[in-house]
Amino acid sequence: MLRIGQLIDYSEELIAPKSLWISGLFNPMSFLTAIMQATARRDQLPLDNMCLKTDVINIRDPNDVQEIPENGRYIHGLFL
């Protein structure tokens, strides 16, 4: 039900949330690839040179995220 709720919220305005529940996606790697593609286009860099970088931040509640980062996206729901 949480997955469906996230998709409904996104489809209403088609604006990515400030923090995306990555575990709720059907294919999370496609979202991460889209981030790399958008960055490559914006900075006019080859997609083959893009890689993913993860910074862990100390925000426990995704609703506490104030704004979308300048580069990349905030995600939550990762498990190690």
Protein Blocks (a to p, Z undefined) as FASTA:
>chain_A
ZZmmmmmmmmmnopacfbdcfklpfblmlmmmmmmmmmmmmnopafklgccdddddddfb
lklpmbdcfehcddehiaZZ
